[in-house]
Amino acid sequence: MTEVLDVLVVGAGISGLSLAHKLTKLSNNSPLKILVAESQNRVGGNITTVSQGDFIWEEGPNSFSPTPELLKLAVDVGLKQDLIFADRKLPRYVYWNGQL
């Protein structure tokens, strides 16, 4: 038997996951059947965290400033304790083709 979905979200990047979360919150009285489909073997889209030795960094072509809306979303989905804020005064580097 085939299950009928109310919503199919294509892509488990920040946009797709945010949409699925918002739809879940909006449908409290009558829960929606939502499926988030992702072609990669992980969620997060362009954003990934990498660590090597004592270093940890974020990879991906996009970055964001922590706006109130993004911070609220992070807290709402249970990531408050995982947030790490960089010192805005520190320089930023981009590693590209083997060079900073």
C-alpha positions in Angstrom: 0.0 0.0 0.0 1.3 3.5 -0.9 1.2 6.1 1.9 -0.3 9.5 0.9 1.7 12.5 1.9 0.4 16.0 2.5 3.8 17.6 1.7 7.0 16.5 0.0 9.9 18.8 0.6 12.7 18.3 -1.9 16.1 19.1 -0.3 17.3 18.9 3.2 19.3 22.1 3.2 18.6 24.9 5.6 15.6 26.0 3.4 14.0 22.6 3.2 14.5 21.8 6.8 13.2 25.2 7.9 10.1 24.7 5.8 9.4 21.3 7.2 9.8 22.6 10.7 7.5 25.6 10.1 4.8 23.3 8.5 5.0 21.0 11.5 4.5 23.9 13.9 1.6 25.3 11.9 -0.2 22.0 11.8 -0.4 21.2 15.5 -4.2 20.6 15.5 -4.1 18.4 12.4 -0.6 17.0 11.9 0.6 16.9 8.3 2.4 13.9 6.8 5.6 15.5 5.6 8.5 13.8 3.9 11.9 15.6 3.4 13.8 14.0 0.5 17.6 14.5 0.1 19.9 13.2 -2.6 23.0 13.3 -0.5 23.7 10.9 2.4 23.4 13.7 4.9 21.3 16.7 5.7 22.6 20.3 5.7 22.8 21.1 2.0 25.8 23.3 1.3 26.7 23.6 4.9 28.9 21.0 6.6 31.2 21.0 9.7 34.6 19.5 9.4 37.2 18.8 12.1 40.8 17.7 11.9 43.0 17.6 15.0 42.3 20.6 17.2 40.6 22.5 14.4 36.9 22.7 13.5 35.5 24.7 10.6 32.4 25.2 8.5 32.5 24.5 4.7 30.1 25.7 2.1 29.6 28.5 -0.3 27.1 30.3 1.9 27.4 31.9 5.3 25.0 33.9 7.5 25.0 36.4 10.2 23.0 35.3 13.2 19.8 37.2 12.7 17.1 37.0 15.4 15.0 34.8 13.1 17.8 32.3 12.5 18.7 32.2 16.2 15.1 31.6 17.1 14.9 28.7 14.6 18.1 27.2 16.0 16.7 27.4 19.5 13.3 26.0 18.4 14.9 22.9 16.9 17.0 22.2 19.9 20.4 23.5 18.8 20.9 26.3 21.3 23.7 24.4 23.2 25.5 23.7 19.8 25.7 27.4 18.7 29.3 28.7 18.5 29.8 32.4 17.9 33.0 33.7 16.4 34.5 37.0 17.5 33.4 39.5 14.8 36.7 41.4 15.3 38.8 38.4 14.1 39.8 38.2 10.4 38.0 35.7 8.1 39.9 33.5 5.7 38.9 31.6 2.6 40.9 28.5 1.7 40.8 28.2 -2.1 43.0 26.1 -4.4 45.5 25.4 -1.6 45.9 29.0 -0.5 44.4 31.3 2.1 
